[in-house]
Amino acid sequence: MKLLHFSTEKHWRGGEQQIAYLVEELNHTGIENFLICRKDSEMQKYAKQKNIPHSAIAIRNSIDISAIAKVAKLFNEQKADFVHLHTSKAHSIGLFANLISNKQKFILHRRVSYTIKQSSINKWKYNHSSIKKIVCISQDVKKQIKLIVKDESKLSVIYSGIDLSKFKKFDKTQSLKKELNIPEKHFLITGVGALSPEKDFETFIRTAAETIQKNEQAHFLIVGKGAEEQKLKLLVKDLKIEDKLTFAGFRTDVPQILQASHVFMLCSSSEGLGTSFIDAAAAGCALIGTDAGGIPEIIEQGVNGYFEHIGDYKAMSKRLIELLENEYLLQQMSLKAKEKAQKFSIKQMTYQYLSLYKQLNKDD
């Protein structure tokens, strides 16, 4: 079997990591993979490093005629059994390319839980006969897409997977905290993600300020870069918590940082699933999040953590203080988080995709 994967993103975020995991695991099963990606993107760099057969093309937008023609040519040349459309632009370009190429069979991925506008073009895109399956990364994403898809039998949920092997026992917590200027005996509450509006680090910071008033042993760590960095740093200064909250920037040792942390907290206003929570669970962190998107499918309320309404920093602070003042509860949630993470392995994800391919081939 041959699969063609199409991604249009320039940068590397959670979705790109999932494509990488899937392609690498499928290669081990004997399935042939070919990747179409954006020219000068992080995905192109990855494909070169890993010697993955690929073609990189310039993409300006979803109706880029030149890109559509090049993709149609690749469709004809590669003769794949199925084409994975991993992004929104890939979805549009792929369907337009299909009008001028040998007819392809598509598997569409939906990784975000935004409501889709009920426009004519969207109804055409999501109900096109060439789309054989739409893979949603959470039940919440499926719930959103059901509003526009006529044939619900085309919808499947396959949760994103993580590399559990990254979370081997880490015994250098003390030196890591020293490097980050975090007192050894302080509780470490960490958030990892792009400093962008949907991650809502403003609520993270307000939760920190509220918590510190009641527990001075709490220290907060933000790992990531993004457009809102300066705005967030100003807020930390205004709230006078610079000595209790550290901006670590971009880090390559996130698994180790998570293993050095007691609690993982992310206050997202939108999240397809939230693989950062799965990483944190694998590292043994108790979890604090919001009820956005698929997060409640990872956090079991009162079992491995807590989720509260979007923006409710007072409620999240109350939950944090409850954890920091109850060592037994913190330990129990840590254990339950590790158990939960086992359900989100790369191998489990790949097995579900293989089952999907076999079923689609059988139905064809």
matplotlib code that plots the C-alpha trace (Angstrom):
import matplotlib.pyplot as plt

x = [0.0, 1.2, 0.1, 0.6, 0.7, 0.0, 0.8, 0.9, 2.2, 5.4, 6.2, 6.5, 3.7, 1.7, 0.1, 3.4, 4.8, 1.8, 2.5, 6.1, 5.1, 2.6, 5.0, 7.8, 5.7, 4.0, 7.4, 8.1, 4.9, 6.0, 3.6, 5.2, 4.9, 5.4, 5.1, 4.0, 5.0, 5.5, 8.8, 11.2, 9.1, 10.1, 8.4, 10.7, 13.7, 12.4, 11.8, 15.4, 16.8, 14.9, 15.3, 11.6, 10.6, 9.0, 8.3, 8.3, 6.2, 5.6, 2.1, 0.6, -2.9, -5.8, -6.5, -2.9, -3.2, 0.4, 0.4, -2.8, -1.2, 1.9, -0.1, -2.2, 1.0, 2.3, -1.1, -0.7, 3.0, 2.8, -0.3, -1.1, -3.8, -4.9, -4.0, -3.9, -5.0, -3.4, -4.3, -7.0, -5.1, -4.2, -7.9, -8.7, -5.8, -6.2, -9.8, -9.1, -6.1, -8.4, -10.5, -7.5, -5.8, -6.4, -9.2, -7.8, -9.3, -8.8, -8.5, -9.0, -7.6, -9.4, -7.2, -9.1, -12.4, -13.5, -17.1, -17.1, -19.0, -22.1, -21.0, -21.5, -17.8, -17.4, -20.4, -18.8, -15.4, -16.5, -19.1, -17.1, -17.4, -13.6, -13.3, -13.6, -12.9, -12.6, -10.3, -11.0, -8.5, -11.1, -14.8, -15.2, -13.7, -16.2, -19.1, -18.2, -17.7, -21.0, -22.7, -21.6, -21.0, -24.1, -22.7, -21.7, -20.4, -17.4, -16.3, -13.8, -12.0, -8.3, -6.5, -3.1, -0.2, 3.0, 6.4, 6.3, 10.0, 10.9, 9.7, 12.3, 13.3, 15.0, 17.4, 18.7, 15.8, 18.0, 20.4, 17.6, 15.8, 19.1, 19.6, 16.1, 16.7, 13.8, 14.3, 14.7, 11.8, 9.3, 6.3, 6.8, 3.7, 4.6, 2.8, 4.1, 2.9, 3.1, 2.6, -0.4, -4.0, -5.6, -3.2, -4.4, -1.3, -2.8, -5.1, -2.1, -0.4, -3.5, -3.9, -0.2, -0.7, -3.9, -2.1, 1.1, -1.0, -2.0, 1.0, 4.5, 6.1, 4.6, 6.8, 5.4, 7.3, 6.2, 8.0, 7.5, 7.9, 5.3, 3.9, 2.4, 5.6, 6.3, 2.6, 2.7, 6.0, 4.5, 1.5, 3.9, 5.7, 2.4, 1.3, 4.7, 5.3, 8.6, 10.4, 7.8, 7.3, 10.0, 9.9, 12.1, 11.6, 12.0, 13.5, 14.5, 14.4, 10.6, 10.3, 12.9, 11.2, 7.9, 9.4, 10.8, 7.4, 4.6, 1.6, 1.1, -1.3, -2.6, -5.5, -6.4, -9.5, -9.4, -7.8, -8.5, -7.2, -4.2, -1.2, 0.8, -1.5, -0.7, 3.1, 2.7, 0.6, 3.3, 5.8, 3.7, 2.3, -1.1, -3.1, -5.0, -6.8, -10.0, -13.1, -12.0, -12.1, -10.8, -9.1, -11.8, -11.1, -7.6, -8.3, -10.6, -12.2, -10.8, -8.9, -5.7, -6.4, -9.1, -10.6, -12.5, -14.3, -12.2, -10.7, -11.8, -8.4, -9.9, -11.3, -8.0, -6.1, -8.3, -7.7, -3.9, -3.8, -5.8, -3.1, -0.2, -1.5, -2.4, 0.7, -1.2, -3.7, -0.9, 0.8, -2.4, -3.2, 0.4, 0.0, -3.4, -2.0, 0.7, -1.9, -4.0, -1.0, -0.5, -3.7, -2.2, 0.9, 2.2, 1.8, -1.8, -2.5, -0.7, -2.7, -5.9, -4.8, -3.7, -7.2, -8.8, -6.7, -7.6, -11.3, -11.2, -9.4, -12.0, -14.9, -13.4]
y = [0.0, 3.5, 6.7, 10.3, 12.8, 16.5, 19.2, 23.0, 24.3, 26.4, 26.0, 22.9, 22.4, 19.6, 18.6, 18.3, 16.1, 13.8, 13.5, 12.7, 10.0, 8.4, 8.4, 6.9, 4.2, 3.3, 2.9, 0.1, -1.7, -1.9, 0.9, 3.2, 6.9, 10.1, 13.6, 16.8, 19.8, 23.6, 24.8, 26.1, 24.7, 22.8, 19.8, 19.9, 20.1, 17.1, 15.1, 15.8, 14.8, 11.5, 10.7, 10.6, 10.7, 14.1, 17.1, 20.6, 23.2, 27.0, 27.6, 31.1, 30.3, 27.7, 28.8, 29.1, 27.9, 27.1, 25.0, 23.2, 22.3, 20.9, 18.9, 17.4, 16.4, 14.7, 12.9, 11.5, 10.5, 9.0, 6.8, 6.5, 4.3, 7.1, 10.7, 12.1, 15.8, 16.9, 20.6, 23.0, 24.3, 20.8, 20.0, 22.8, 22.4, 18.6, 18.8, 21.4, 19.3, 16.3, 18.1, 18.0, 14.8, 11.0, 10.8, 10.3, 8.8, 11.2, 10.8, 14.2, 15.1, 17.5, 18.6, 21.8, 22.2, 25.4, 25.6, 25.4, 28.1, 26.7, 28.2, 26.6, 26.1, 24.4, 22.2, 21.1, 20.6, 18.4, 16.4, 15.7, 12.1, 11.7, 12.1, 8.5, 9.2, 12.2, 11.5, 13.6, 13.8, 14.0, 13.4, 17.2, 17.7, 15.1, 16.9, 20.1, 18.6, 16.6, 19.9, 20.2, 16.5, 14.8, 11.2, 10.7, 7.2, 8.9, 10.3, 8.4, 9.4, 8.5, 10.1, 11.6, 9.6, 10.5, 8.9, 7.3, 6.4, 10.1, 9.9, 7.6, 8.3, 11.7, 12.1, 15.6, 17.6, 19.6, 20.8, 21.7, 23.8, 25.5, 26.4, 27.9, 29.7, 27.8, 27.1, 23.3, 22.9, 24.9, 23.3, 23.7, 24.4, 24.3, 25.4, 24.5, 25.9, 28.7, 32.1, 32.8, 33.9, 30.4, 29.1, 32.0, 32.3, 35.5, 33.3, 31.1, 34.2, 35.4, 32.0, 32.1, 35.5, 34.3, 31.2, 32.9, 35.1, 31.9, 29.6, 31.2, 27.8, 27.7, 28.6, 28.9, 28.1, 29.0, 27.1, 28.4, 31.4, 33.5, 36.8, 37.5, 37.2, 40.8, 41.5, 38.5, 39.6, 43.1, 41.5, 39.5, 42.7, 44.6, 41.7, 41.8, 38.1, 38.2, 36.2, 33.5, 33.0, 32.1, 32.4, 29.6, 30.3, 27.6, 24.4, 21.0, 19.3, 19.5, 15.9, 16.5, 19.8, 18.0, 15.3, 18.0, 19.5, 18.7, 20.1, 20.8, 23.7, 25.0, 27.4, 27.1, 28.7, 26.3, 22.9, 20.0, 17.5, 18.9, 16.6, 18.7, 17.3, 13.8, 14.5, 15.9, 13.0, 10.6, 12.6, 12.1, 15.6, 16.2, 18.2, 21.5, 22.7, 24.2, 22.6, 23.6, 21.1, 17.7, 18.5, 16.8, 13.7, 13.6, 15.1, 12.9, 15.3, 14.6, 11.5, 12.7, 16.4, 19.1, 21.2, 24.5, 26.9, 28.9, 32.0, 31.1, 31.7, 31.8, 28.3, 27.0, 28.6, 27.0, 23.6, 24.3, 25.2, 22.0, 20.0, 21.8, 21.4, 17.7, 15.7, 12.4, 13.7, 15.1, 11.7, 9.8, 12.1, 11.7, 7.9, 8.2, 10.6, 8.1, 5.4, 7.6, 8.4, 4.7, 4.9, 7.5, 5.7, 6.1, 2.4, 2.5, 5.4, 3.6, 0.4, 2.3, 3.9, 0.5, -0.9, 2.1, 1.6, -2.1, -1.3, 1.4, -1.0, -3.7, -1.2, 0.1]
z = [0.0, -0.8, 1.1, 0.1, 3.0, 2.3, 4.8, 4.1, 7.4, 7.5, 11.2, 13.5, 16.0, 17.4, 14.1, 12.3, 15.1, 14.7, 10.9, 11.7, 14.2, 11.8, 8.8, 10.8, 12.4, 9.1, 7.4, 9.9, 8.8, 5.1, 4.0, 1.4, 2.3, 0.2, 1.6, -0.1, 2.0, 1.8, 0.3, 3.0, 5.8, 9.0, 7.5, 4.5, 6.8, 8.7, 5.5, 4.4, 7.7, 7.9, 4.1, 3.6, 0.0, -0.5, -2.8, -1.5, -3.3, -2.9, -1.5, -1.3, -0.3, -0.7, -4.3, -5.5, -9.2, -9.5, -6.3, -7.4, -10.8, -9.1, -6.6, -9.4, -11.2, -8.1, -7.6, -11.2, -10.7, -7.2, -7.8, -4.1, -2.7, -0.4, 0.1, 3.7, 3.8, 7.1, 7.0, 6.0, 3.0, 1.9, 2.0, -0.4, -2.7, -2.8, -3.9, -6.5, -7.8, -8.0, -10.6, -13.0, -12.0, -11.8, -9.2, -5.7, -2.5, 0.4, 4.1, 5.8, 9.2, 11.5, 14.4, 15.6, 17.3, 15.7, 14.4, 10.6, 8.8, 6.9, 3.6, 0.2, -0.3, 3.1, 2.5, -0.9, 0.7, 3.7, 1.7, -1.4, -2.7, -2.9, 0.9, 2.1, 5.8, 8.1, 11.1, 14.1, 16.9, 19.7, 20.3, 20.6, 17.1, 15.8, 17.5, 15.7, 12.3, 12.5, 12.1, 8.4, 7.3, 5.9, 6.1, 9.8, 8.9, 7.3, 10.7, 12.9, 16.1, 16.4, 19.3, 18.7, 20.1, 22.0, 22.3, 25.7, 25.6, 26.0, 29.6, 31.1, 34.7, 35.0, 38.0, 37.4, 38.7, 41.1, 38.4, 36.1, 38.7, 39.5, 35.8, 35.7, 39.0, 40.8, 44.5, 45.0, 47.6, 45.6, 43.9, 40.1, 38.0, 34.3, 31.1, 27.6, 24.4, 21.8, 23.4, 21.2, 22.0, 22.0, 24.7, 26.9, 29.0, 30.4, 32.5, 33.4, 34.8, 36.7, 38.2, 39.3, 40.9, 42.7, 43.9, 45.1, 47.5, 49.3, 48.8, 48.5, 47.8, 44.3, 41.3, 37.8, 34.5, 31.0, 28.2, 24.7, 22.4, 20.5, 19.5, 22.9, 24.8, 25.6, 26.5, 28.9, 30.5, 31.1, 32.8, 35.1, 36.0, 36.7, 39.0, 40.7, 40.5, 38.5, 41.2, 41.2, 37.4, 34.9, 31.1, 29.8, 26.1, 23.6, 25.1, 23.6, 27.0, 27.6, 28.7, 31.5, 32.5, 32.8, 34.9, 37.2, 37.6, 40.1, 38.1, 34.4, 33.7, 30.4, 30.2, 26.5, 25.1, 22.1, 21.8, 19.4, 21.9, 23.8, 23.4, 25.8, 28.5, 27.4, 27.5, 31.0, 32.1, 30.8, 32.9, 36.0, 36.4, 37.9, 35.3, 35.5, 32.4, 30.9, 29.4, 25.9, 23.1, 23.8, 27.1, 29.2, 27.2, 28.8, 32.2, 34.3, 36.8, 40.3, 39.1, 37.3, 37.6, 37.2, 34.4, 34.9, 32.6, 30.2, 31.8, 35.4, 37.0, 40.5, 40.2, 38.7, 41.5, 44.1, 42.5, 42.5, 46.1, 46.9, 45.2, 46.7, 50.2, 49.9, 49.1, 49.0, 46.5, 44.3, 44.3, 43.5, 40.6, 39.3, 39.3, 37.5, 35.0, 34.0, 33.7, 31.4, 29.2, 28.2, 26.2, 23.9, 22.6, 19.0, 18.5, 19.6, 17.2, 14.3, 14.9, 14.6, 11.3, 9.9, 10.8, 9.0, 5.8, 5.7, 6.2, 3.4, 1.1, 1.8, 1.2, -2.0]

ax = plt.figure().add_subplot(projection="3d")
ax.plot(x, y, z, "-o")
ax.set_aspect("equal")
plt.show()
